[in-house]
Every structure is written in C-alpha cells, then in structure tokens.
Amino acid sequence: MTSSPLGPRSTVIGGLTVTVDPGSSIPPYEQLRVQVIDAVAVRAMVAGAKLPTVRGLADALGIAPNTVARSYRELERDAVIETRGRAGTYIAASGDATQRQAQDAAAVFAARIRQLRVDPADALDLARAALAVD
C-alpha cells in the first residue's frame, strides 16, 4: 500500500492496484466502483475472485467503511459482484455486467425507435449526440 496524508491511497486486490484519491471531484465510492468494473471488463479480475471485506478495504484505502459498502452495494446491484454471506464477496460469475446492461439498454432504445418509426440512421445520429453530451 502507498499513501500520503492527503493524496491518493492505493492497495492491491487480487493483483489489481486500486487507488482512491480523496482530492478528486469523483466521490471515492465511485472511484472504487469504476475501477472494479474496468478490471472485470479487461479480465484483470475474473469470476470467483474474492474481494476484501468492507472494513479491510476501507482501512487499506484510508476511507470510511460506509464508502466501501456503498460501492459494493452498487456493484452487487449491477451484478458485477456477489456476496455469499459469511463466505465473503466475490466477482460474479455472470460475466461482464456492464456490457450486458449496455446491450439491454440498446435493445430498449431500438424497440422504441421502431415504435416511433424513426429512420435508423437518424436514430444513430440522436444516440451519438446524446453520448457526446457531458
């Protein structure tokens, strides 16, 4: 683990270095959530990999346990991780949940575009414009 009193703090989870920067405009729970999702997407963390306890990860990163708990809750809601009671928390075996959810959203979008009888090329332009908005 590397750290400085006010700067980013890092720890290693199953070979992956996770860093939380308390000075960032992105909340710490979101920093943690995104890093786990990205690690699963590139297979740096694989199904079945065990995650640290909430308290253990919070201590390692110097953040509040509730921050880690929120990140874990959101990851579990999105089926990226699963909690197995007293056995702990693991990367879910359901595959890349982010990709699956994006495909589901695209299918809903496509169905609605067909209902509205919008030209597919125009629909793609609308989607590109929506994705470009910050």
Salt bridges, closest charged atoms under 4 A:
GLU30 OE2 - ARG33 NH2 2.69
GLU74 OE1 - ARG33 NE 3.88
GLU74 OE2 - ARG70 NE 3.16
ASP78 OD2 - ARG33 NH1 3.96
ASP78 OD1 - ARG77 NE 3.15
GLU82 OE2 - ARG84 NH2 2.88
ASP125 OD1 - ARG128 NH1 3.44
